[in-house]
Amino acid sequence: MLLRINERPTRRVGDLFSLKGKVALVTGGSRGLGLQIAESLGELGAKVVLSARKADELAAAQSYLADRDVPADWIAADVGKERDLEELVDGAMAKHGAIDILINNAGVSWGAEAEQHTLEAWDRVFNVNMRGVFYLAQLIATRSMLPRRSGRIVNVASIAGLGGNPPGALQTIAYNSSKGAVINFTRALAAEWGNRGITVNAIAPGFFPSKMSAGVLAKIEERIISETPLGRLGDDEDLKGVVALLSSDAGKHITGQILAVDGGATAV
């Protein structure tokens, strides 16, 4: 097929997914979904910066990735604290000069009946799951992405943000509400920053084995699996492909979208 005048040759698929030379910051990156995401980005060539609250868990994650030929730096920070986020961005920028990819993965939950849910717990959930997500995106965009008119932001939401919980399953009103906020935040930010070179998307995972989900799975794992079309929980590979797509040029024409990775649970 002949090229039109001024039409550049298309890149090979492998080149579209390459993140060589990119810098990716992953919050909540010391374990679980965040570590899986960090591994994926590093395998594609990105320079990875992990962040979480606990230095010992970050050091363990760094060692885990090094054993898989994925070099990573880490900076301890609490996403719920403004000063921690400012120091996180300062440190990453000082080390790498730019941040090309932001994965807003850190999150917390709280289980309580709505009528007994304390405001203190509500604020803690929203400070981490929404306020911190906004402030970190703002800091990185103003320091790195907007001046260069280029960036990828991927927010890790949840299928809990797409609706309520089935009766008798979970009582996590603040978590559901915060993840719902993340979903519309994603759409609004994508609309605002799209013409300035930044894509903003969200992943909405279903149930994956993790420290956060362990208590729930101990009670209703069989029910969750029976109500999921693929008949299983998520595993250590199931976010790798989607985060690769949304963080790379393979997904450069995708923004403002929320992709459920849930085995089909929200399809029925």
DOZA-486529 format. One record per residue: x negated, y negated, z negated of N, C-alpha, C, O in turn. Coordinates in steps of 0.05 Angstrom, whole numbers, padded with zeros to 5 digits, always signed. Layout:
XYZXYZXYZXYZ;...
end
This chain:
-00017+00024+00000+00000+00000+00000-00018-00025+00000-00035-00028-00017;-00013-00043+00019-00028-00067+00021-00020-00087+00000+00003-00089-00007;-00040-00102-00011-00034-00122-00031-00024-00148-00017-00033-00155+00005;-00005-00161-00030+00003-00187-00021-00020-00207-00026-00037-00202-00043;-00020-00229-00011-00040-00250-00015-00039-00259-00045-00017-00265-00055;-00062-00261-00057-00065-00271-00084-00055-00250-00105-00055-00256-00129;-00046-00227-00097-00038-00207-00116-00062-00191-00125-00077-00180-00109;-00066-00190-00151-00090-00175-00161-00084-00146-00162-00061-00138-00166;-00105-00129-00160-00101-00100-00162-00090-00093-00190-00099-00105-00209;-00073-00074-00191-00063-00065-00217-00084-00048-00231-00100-00034-00219;-00083-00049-00258-00102-00034-00274-00092-00006-00278-00068+00000-00276;-00111+00012-00283-00104+00040-00290-00091+00040-00317-00095+00022-00334;-00074+00060-00322-00060+00062-00347-00079+00062-00371-00073+00048-00391;-00101+00076-00369-00120+00077-00391-00131+00050-00398-00136+00043-00421;-00135+00033-00377-00145+00006-00381-00124-00011-00394-00131-00029-00410;-00099-00007-00388-00078-00023-00400-00076-00018-00430-00069-00036-00446;-00082+00006-00439-00080+00013-00467-00106+00007-00482-00106+00008-00507;-00127+00000-00468-00153-00004-00482-00151-00029-00500-00140-00050-00492;-00162-00027-00524-00164-00049-00542-00193-00057-00548-00199-00069-00568;-00210-00049-00530-00239-00055-00534-00243-00085-00535-00233-00100-00519;-00258-00093-00556-00263-00121-00560-00242-00136-00576-00246-00160-00583;-00220-00123-00583-00198-00136-00598-00203-00131-00628-00215-00112-00636;-00192-00150-00644-00193-00147-00673-00165-00143-00683-00147-00159-00677;-00161-00123-00699-00134-00116-00710-00135-00116-00740-00151-00103-00753;-00116-00131-00752-00113-00132-00781-00088-00116-00788-00066-00121-00778;-00091-00096-00806-00069-00079-00814-00065-00081-00844-00082-00074-00860;-00042-00092-00852-00036-00093-00881-00024-00067-00889-00012-00052-00873;-00027-00061-00915-00018-00035-00924-00033-00012-00910-00022+00009-00904;-00058-00018-00903-00073+00000-00885-00089+00022-00899-00104+00036-00886;-00086+00024-00925-00103+00043-00940-00092+00072-00940-00106+00091-00946;-00066+00075-00933-00055+00102-00933-00029+00102-00917-00020+00081-00908;-00017+00126-00914+00009+00129-00901+00010+00118-00873-00008+00122-00857;+00032+00104-00867+00037+00094-00840+00016+00074-00832+00008+00074-00809;+00007+00057-00850-00013+00037-00844-00039+00050-00835-00052+00040-00816;-00048+00071-00849-00073+00085-00842-00070+00098-00815-00089+00098-00799;-00047+00110-00809-00042+00123-00783-00044+00102-00761-00056+00107-00740;-00032+00078-00766-00033+00057-00746-00061+00047-00742-00070+00043-00719;-00076+00043-00764-00104+00034-00761-00121+00054-00745-00137+00046-00729;-00116+00080-00750-00131+00100-00735-00125+00098-00706-00144+00100-00689;-00100+00094-00699-00093+00092-00670-00107+00068-00657-00118+00071-00636;-00106+00045-00670-00118+00021-00659-00148+00024-00656-00160+00016-00636;-00161+00036-00676-00189+00041-00675-00197+00060-00653-00218+00056-00640;-00181+00081-00649-00187+00100-00628-00186+00087-00601-00200+00096-00582;-00170+00066-00598-00168+00052-00572-00189+00030-00569-00189+00016-00549;-00207+00027-00589-00229+00009-00586-00228-00016-00603-00246-00032-00602;-00206-00021-00617-00204-00045-00633-00222-00045-00657-00228-00023-00668;-00231-00068-00665-00245-00071-00691-00224-00075-00712-00209-00094-00711;-00223-00056-00731-00201-00055-00750-00209-00067-00777-00231-00062-00787;-00191-00084-00787-00194-00094-00814-00170-00084-00830-00147-00091-00824;-00175-00069-00851-00154-00058-00868-00150-00077-00892-00169-00089-00902;-00125-00078-00901-00120-00093-00925-00098-00079-00941-00079-00067-00931;-00102-00079-00968-00082-00069-00987-00091-00080-01014-00110-00094-01016;-00076-00073-01035-00082-00084-01061-00105-00071-01075-00120-00085-01089;-00110-00045-01071-00129-00030-01087-00154-00024-01071-00154-00011-01050;-00177-00034-01082-00202-00031-01069-00211-00002-01066-00222+00005-01046;-00205+00014-01086-00214+00042-01085-00199+00057-01062-00211+00074-01049;-00174+00051-01058-00159+00064-01037-00168+00054-01009-00168+00069-00990;-00175+00029-01008-00186+00018-00982-00213+00031-00976-00218+00037-00953;-00230+00034-00996-00256+00047-00991-00252+00076-00982-00267+00085-00964;-00232+00090-00993-00227+00117-00985-00217+00118-00956-00224+00136-00941;-00200+00099-00949-00189+00097-00922-00212+00091-00902-00212+00103-00880;-00230+00073-00910-00253+00067-00893-00269+00092-00888-00278+00097-00865;-00274+00108-00908-00289+00133-00906-00274+00153-00888-00286+00166-00871;-00248+00155-00892-00232+00173-00875-00234+00165-00845-00238+00183-00829;-00232+00140-00839-00234+00131-00811-00263+00135-00800-00266+00143-00777;-00283+00130-00817-00310+00133-00808-00315+00162-00800-00330+00168-00781;-00304+00181-00814-00307+00210-00808-00294+00216-00781-00300+00237-00769;-00277+00199-00771-00264+00202-00745-00274+00183-00724-00261+00177-00704;-00298+00172-00730-00312+00154-00712-00296+00128-00706-00296+00117-00684;-00281+00119-00727-00267+00094-00726-00278+00075-00747-00270+00078-00770;-00296+00057-00740-00307+00039-00760-00286+00018-00768-00270+00010-00752;-00286+00011-00794-00266-00008-00804-00278-00024-00827-00294-00013-00843;-00270-00049-00829-00276-00065-00852-00251-00066-00870-00230-00058-00861;-00254-00075-00894-00230-00079-00911-00233-00103-00929-00255-00111-00936;-00210-00114-00936-00208-00137-00954-00184-00132-00972-00161-00129-00962;-00188-00131-00998-00166-00126-01016-00149-00152-01018-00160-00174-01021;-00122-00148-01017-00104-00171-01019-00076-00162-01026-00068-00140-01018;-00062-00177-01041-00034-00173-01048-00017-00190-01029-00018-00215-01031;-00002-00178-01011+00014-00192-00992+00035-00210-01005+00045-00229-00992;+00042-00205-01030+00061-00222-01044+00049-00247-01056+00064-00263-01068;+00023-00252-01052+00010-00275-01064-00003-00292-01042-00019-00283-01026;+00005-00318-01042-00004-00336-01021-00034-00337-01020-00046-00335-00998;-00047-00342-01043-00076-00345-01043-00090-00320-01032-00110-00323-01018;-00080-00297-01039-00092-00272-01029-00091-00272-00998-00110-00264-00985;-00068-00280-00987-00066-00280-00958-00085-00300-00945-00096-00295-00924;-00087-00323-00957-00106-00343-00947-00135-00333-00947-00150-00336-00928;-00142-00320-00969-00169-00308-00970-00173-00285-00951-00195-00281-00941;-00152-00270-00947-00153-00248-00927-00159-00259-00899-00176-00248-00886;-00144-00279-00891-00149-00290-00865-00176-00304-00863-00190-00301-00843;-00184-00318-00884-00210-00331-00884-00232-00309-00880-00251-00313-00864;-00230-00287-00895-00250-00266-00893-00251-00253-00866-00273-00248-00855;-00228-00247-00855-00227-00234-00829-00237-00252-00807-00252-00243-00789;-00230-00278-00808-00240-00297-00788-00270-00302-00791-00283-00304-00770;-00280-00303-00815-00308-00307-00819-00324-00283-00808-00346-00287-00796;-00313-00260-00810-00327-00236-00801-00326-00232-00771-00345-00225-00758;-00302-00237-00760-00297-00230-00732-00292-00254-00713-00293-00251-00689;-00286-00277-00724-00282-00301-00707-00254-00304-00696-00247-00326-00687;-00239-00282-00696-00211-00283-00685-00196-00259-00694-00208-00239-00702;-00170-00261-00694-00153-00237-00699-00133-00236-00676-00117-00254-00672;-00135-00214-00661-00119-00211-00637-00092-00196-00642-00072-00201-00629;-00093-00178-00662-00070-00161-00668-00064-00162-00698-00082-00158-00714;-00039-00167-00705-00031-00167-00733-00010-00145-00736+00011-00145-00722;-00015-00126-00754+00005-00106-00761+00014-00112-00789+00000-00107-00808;+00039-00122-00791+00051-00128-00817+00064-00102-00828+00088-00098-00823;+00048-00086-00842+00058-00060-00851+00064-00059-00881+00080-00043-00890;+00050-00074-00897+00053-00072-00926+00081-00076-00934+00095-00094-00924;+00090-00060-00953+00118-00063-00962+00122-00049-00989+00107-00031-00996;+00143-00057-01002+00151-00045-01028+00181-00040-01028+00196-00052-01012;+00189-00022-01045+00218-00017-01048+00225-00017-01077+00208-00018-01095;+00251-00016-01083+00261-00015-01110+00288-00001-01110+00306-00009-01095;+00291+00019-01126+00316+00033-01128+00333+00025-01152+00323+00027-01174;+00357+00016-01146+00375+00009-01168+00403+00004-01156+00405-00004-01133;+00423+00010-01172+00450+00003-01164+00452-00027-01160+00440-00042-01176;+00467-00036-01140+00468-00065-01134+00477-00081-01158+00466-00103-01163;+00495-00071-01174+00505-00087-01197+00485-00088-01219+00488-00104-01238;+00464-00071-01218+00444-00072-01239+00417-00081-01229+00397-00082-01244;+00415-00088-01204+00389-00096-01192+00381-00123-01203+00396-00142-01201;+00357-00125-01214+00348-00150-01226+00338-00169-01205+00329-00161-01184;+00340-00195-01211+00330-00215-01193+00299-00213-01191+00288-00219-01170;+00286-00206-01213+00257-00203-01212+00249-00182-01192+00230-00186-01176;+00263-00159-01192+00256-00138-01173+00263-00147-01144+00249-00141-01125;+00286-00161-01141+00294-00171-01115+00272-00190-01104+00265-00187-01081;+00263-00208-01120+00243-00227-01111+00216-00213-01104+00203-00220-01085;+00209-00193-01119+00184-00178-01114+00186-00165-01086+00168-00167-01070;+00209-00152-01080+00213-00139-01054+00212-00159-01032+00198-00155-01012;+00226-00182-01035+00226-00201-01013+00200-00216-01010+00192-00224-00988;+00185-00221-01032+00159-00234-01031+00140-00218-01013+00125-00229-00997;+00140-00192-01016+00122-00175-01001+00133-00169-00973+00119-00173-00953;+00158-00160-00972+00169-00150-00947+00177-00172-00927+00178-00166-00903;+00182-00196-00936+00190-00217-00918+00173-00242-00920+00162-00252-00900;+00171-00253-00944+00156-00278-00947+00127-00275-00939+00116-00291-00924;+00115-00253-00948+00087-00248-00941+00084-00243-00911+00064-00251-00899;+00103-00229-00899+00102-00224-00870+00102-00250-00855+00086-00254-00836;+00120-00269-00863+00121-00295-00849+00095-00311-00853+00084-00321-00834;+00086-00312-00878+00063-00329-00883+00038-00319-00870+00022-00335-00859;+00034-00293-00869+00010-00282-00856+00012-00286-00826-00008-00293-00814;+00035-00282-00814+00038-00288-00786+00032-00317-00780+00019-00324-00760;+00042-00335-00797+00038-00364-00793+00008-00370-00795-00003-00385-00778;-00006-00360-00815-00034-00365-00818-00050-00356-00795-00067-00371-00784;-00046-00331-00786-00062-00320-00764-00055-00333-00738-00073-00338-00721;-00030-00340-00734-00022-00353-00709-00036-00381-00707-00047-00388-00686;-00034-00396-00728-00046-00423-00727-00076-00423-00726-00088-00441-00714;-00089-00403-00738-00118-00402-00739-00130-00389-00714-00152-00395-00706;-00115-00370-00702-00127-00354-00681-00110-00351-00655-00120-00355-00633;-00085-00343-00658-00070-00335-00635-00059-00359-00618-00062-00359-00594;-00048-00379-00631-00037-00401-00617-00058-00418-00602-00054-00425-00579;-00081-00423-00615-00102-00438-00601-00112-00424-00576-00119-00437-00556;-00112-00397-00576-00122-00382-00553-00099-00372-00535-00104-00360-00515;-00074-00378-00543-00050-00370-00527-00050-00341-00522-00045-00332-00499;-00056-00325-00542-00057-00296-00539-00054-00283-00566-00067-00291-00585;-00037-00262-00568-00035-00247-00593-00013-00227-00592+00005-00228-00576;-00016-00207-00609+00004-00186-00612+00011-00184-00642-00007-00180-00658;+00036-00187-00649+00045-00183-00676+00065-00160-00676+00084-00160-00661;+00060-00140-00693+00078-00117-00696+00086-00115-00725+00069-00111-00743;+00111-00118-00730+00122-00117-00757+00133-00089-00762+00148-00078-00745;+00126-00077-00784+00137-00050-00791+00162-00055-00808+00160-00062-00831;+00185-00051-00795+00211-00054-00809+00219-00026-00819+00202-00013-00832;+00243-00018-00815+00253+00008-00824+00281+00012-00813+00295-00007-00807;+00289+00037-00809+00317+00041-00801+00335+00032-00824+00359+00029-00819;+00325+00029-00848+00341+00018-00870+00349-00010-00864+00369-00020-00876;+00335-00024-00847+00342-00051-00839+00363-00053-00818+00372-00075-00811;+00371-00030-00807+00391-00029-00786+00419-00024-00797+00439-00025-00782;+00421-00018-00823+00448-00012-00834+00445-00006-00864+00424-00008-00876;+00467+00003-00875+00467+00011-00903+00459+00040-00906+00452+00053-00886;+00460+00050-00930+00452+00077-00936+00477+00095-00938+00498+00086-00947;+00475+00120-00929+00498+00138-00932+00505+00141-00962+00488+00141-00979;+00531+00144-00968+00539+00148-00996+00524+00171-01009+00521+00192-00998;+00514+00166-01033+00501+00186-01048+00472+00191-01040+00459+00209-01051;+00461+00175-01022+00434+00179-01013+00414+00161-01027+00398+00170-01043;+00415+00135-01022+00397+00116-01033+00411+00092-01044+00434+00085-01035;+00399+00078-01063+00410+00053-01073+00386+00033-01073+00373+00029-01093;+00382+00020-01050+00359+00003-01045+00368-00023-01031+00358-00029-01009;+00386-00037-01044+00398-00061-01032+00377-00082-01024+00379-00093-01002;+00357-00087-01040+00337-00107-01034+00319-00098-01010+00313-00113-00993;+00312-00072-01010+00295-00062-00989+00309-00063-00962+00299-00073-00943;+00334-00053-00962+00350-00055-00937+00353-00083-00927+00349-00089-00903;+00359-00101-00945+00363-00129-00938+00337-00142-00928+00337-00157-00908;+00314-00136-00940+00289-00147-00932+00281-00137-00904+00271-00152-00888;+00286-00111-00899+00278-00100-00873+00297-00110-00851+00289-00114-00828;+00323-00115-00858+00340-00128-00839+00331-00156-00832+00333-00165-00809;+00320-00171-00852+00309-00197-00848+00285-00196-00830+00281-00213-00812;+00268-00176-00834+00244-00172-00817+00253-00168-00788+00239-00178-00769;+00274-00153-00783+00283-00148-00756+00291-00174-00742+00283-00178-00719;+00307-00190-00755+00316-00215-00741+00293-00236-00741+00292-00252-00722;+00276-00235-00761+00252-00252-00760+00235-00245-00735+00225-00263-00722;+00233-00220-00729+00218-00211-00705+00230-00223-00680+00216-00233-00663;+00256-00222-00678+00269-00233-00654+00266-00263-00652+00259-00274-00631;+00270-00277-00674+00268-00306-00674+00239-00315-00668+00236-00334-00653;+00219-00302-00680+00192-00310-00675+00183-00304-00646+00169-00319-00634;+00193-00281-00636+00187-00275-00608+00197-00296-00589+00184-00303-00570;+00222-00305-00595+00233-00326-00578+00218-00352-00580+00216-00367-00560;+00208-00359-00603+00194-00384-00607+00166-00384-00596+00157-00404-00585;+00152-00362-00598+00124-00361-00591+00118-00347-00564+00095-00346-00555;+00139-00337-00551+00135-00323-00526+00121-00339-00505+00104-00329-00491;+00129-00365-00502+00117-00381-00481+00089-00392-00489+00078-00409-00475;+00080-00382-00512+00053-00390-00521+00034-00366-00523+00014-00367-00536;+00042-00345-00509+00024-00322-00505+00024-00301-00526+00007-00283-00526;+00043-00302-00545+00044-00283-00567+00069-00265-00564+00091-00275-00561;+00065-00239-00565+00088-00221-00567+00093-00213-00596+00074-00210-00611;+00118-00210-00603+00126-00202-00630+00147-00180-00628+00168-00184-00618;+00140-00157-00639+00158-00134-00638+00159-00121-00666+00142-00127-00683;+00177-00103-00669+00179-00088-00694+00183-00058-00689+00196-00050-00669;+00172-00043-00706+00176-00014-00707+00194-00008-00731+00190-00019-00753;+00215+00008-00727+00233+00016-00749+00230+00046-00754+00245+00062-00742;+00211+00054-00771+00208+00083-00776+00232+00094-00791+00245+00080-00807;+00237+00119-00786+00255+00134-00803+00240+00146-00826+00222+00133-00837;+00247+00170-00834+00233+00182-00857+00208+00196-00849+00207+00214-00832;+00186+00187-00862+00160+00199-00860+00151+00206-00888+00157+00192-00907;+00137+00229-00892+00126+00234-00919+00106+00213-00927+00087+00207-00912;+00109+00201-00950+00091+00180-00959+00095+00177-00989+00113+00189-01001;+00077+00162-01001+00080+00157-01030+00106+00143-01036+00119+00149-01056;+00114+00124-01019+00139+00109-01023+00164+00127-01020+00183+00123-01035;+00163+00146-01002+00187+00162-00996+00188+00188-01012+00207+00203-01010;+00167+00194-01028+00165+00220-01041+00189+00225-01059+00199+00248-01059;+00197+00206-01075+00219+00210-01093+00245+00216-01078+00261+00233-01087;+00250+00202-01057+00274+00206-01041+00274+00233-01028+00294+00248-01029;+00251+00240-01016+00250+00266-01002+00253+00289-01021+00263+00310-01014;+00243+00286-01046+00246+00307-01065+00276+00313-01070+00283+00336-01078;+00293+00294-01067+00322+00297-01072+00338+00305-01048+00355+00322-01049;+00332+00292-01025+00350+00296-01002+00336+00302-00976+00347+00297-00954;+00312+00314-00977+00298+00320-00952+00314+00338-00934+00315+00333-00910;+00325+00359-00944+00341+00378-00927+00364+00364-00914+00370+00369-00890;+00377+00346-00928+00399+00331-00916+00390+00313-00894+00402+00311-00873;+00367+00299-00898+00356+00281-00878+00350+00297-00853+00357+00288-00831;+00336+00319-00856+00328+00335-00833+00353+00346-00818+00354+00346-00793;+00373+00355-00833+00397+00366-00820+00413+00345-00804+00427+00352-00786;+00410+00319-00812+00424+00298-00798+00407+00283-00777+00416+00263-00766;+00383+00294-00772+00365+00282-00752+00365+00300-00727+00359+00323-00729;+00372+00289-00704+00373+00305-00680+00348+00322-00674+00351+00345-00665;+00324+00311-00679+00300+00327-00674+00294+00347-00696+00277+00364-00694;+00309+00345-00718+00308+00365-00739+00281+00365-00755+00272+00387-00763;+00269+00342-00758+00244+00341-00773+00239+00313-00783+00252+00294-00775;+00220+00310-00801+00210+00284-00810+00188+00274-00791+00178+00290-00774;+00181+00249-00793+00158+00238-00778+00133+00250-00788+00131+00259-00811;+00112+00251-00771+00087+00262-00779+00064+00242-00775+00068+00219-00770;+00039+00252-00778+00016+00235-00777+00008+00224-00749-00011+00210-00747;+00024+00232-00729+00019+00222-00702+00041+00205-00691+00037+00192-00670;+00064+00205-00703+00088+00195-00690+00089+00164-00687+00106+00155-00672;+00072+00149-00700+00071+00120-00696+00048+00112-00678+00047+00089-00669;+00030+00130-00672+00006+00123-00657+00012+00112-00629+00001+00092-00621;+00030+00126-00615+00036+00117-00587+00051+00091-00586+00044+00074-00569;+00070+00087-00603+00086+00062-00602+00070+00038-00610+00072+00017-00598;+00053+00041-00630+00036+00018-00638+00015+00012-00616+00008-00011-00612;+00005+00033-00603-00013+00029-00581+00000+00013-00558-00012-00005-00547;+00025+00019-00552+00040+00005-00531+00044-00024-00539+00039-00042-00523;+00054-00029-00563+00061-00056-00571+00037-00074-00577+00040-00098-00578;+00014-00062-00581-00010-00077-00588-00028-00083-00564-00047-00098-00566;-00022-00070-00541-00040-00071-00518-00027-00085-00494-00003-00092-00496;-00042-00087-00473-00031-00099-00448-00010-00080-00435+00005-00089-00417;-00009-00055-00444+00011-00037-00433+00039-00047-00441+00059-00041-00428;+00041-00063-00463+00066-00074-00472+00068-00104-00469+00083-00116-00484;+00053-00115-00451+00051-00145-00449+00077-00158-00441+00081-00182-00445;+00096-00143-00430+00122-00154-00422+00145-00146-00441+00168-00147-00434;+00137-00137-00465+00156-00129-00485+00154-00147-00509+00132-00150-00521;+00175-00161-00516+00174-00178-00540+00202-00181-00551+00222-00179-00536;+00204-00185-00577+00230-00188-00591+00245-00162-00593+00270-00162-00597;+00232-00139-00591+00245-00113-00591+00240-00098-00617+00220-00101-00630;+00259-00082-00624+00257-00065-00648+00260-00036-00639+00281-00028-00628;+00240-00020-00643+00240+00008-00634+00241+00027-00658+00223+00028-00674;+00263+00041-00660+00266+00061-00681+00250+00086-00674+00252+00097-00652;+00234+00095-00693+00218+00119-00691+00228+00138-00713+00216+00139-00734;+00250+00151-00707+00265+00165-00728+00276+00192-00721+00294+00202-00734;+00266+00203-00699+00276+00230-00691+00304+00229-00681+00317+00250-00679;+00315+00206-00675+00342+00204-00665+00363+00199-00687+00387+00199-00681;+00354+00194-00711+00373+00191-00734+00393+00169-00729+00417+00172-00736;+00384+00147-00718+00402+00124-00714+00418+00126-00688+00434+00108-00681;+00414+00148-00673+00430+00152-00648+00456+00166-00653+00473+00167-00635;+00460+00176-00677+00484+00192-00683+00499+00180-00707+00520+00190-00715;
end
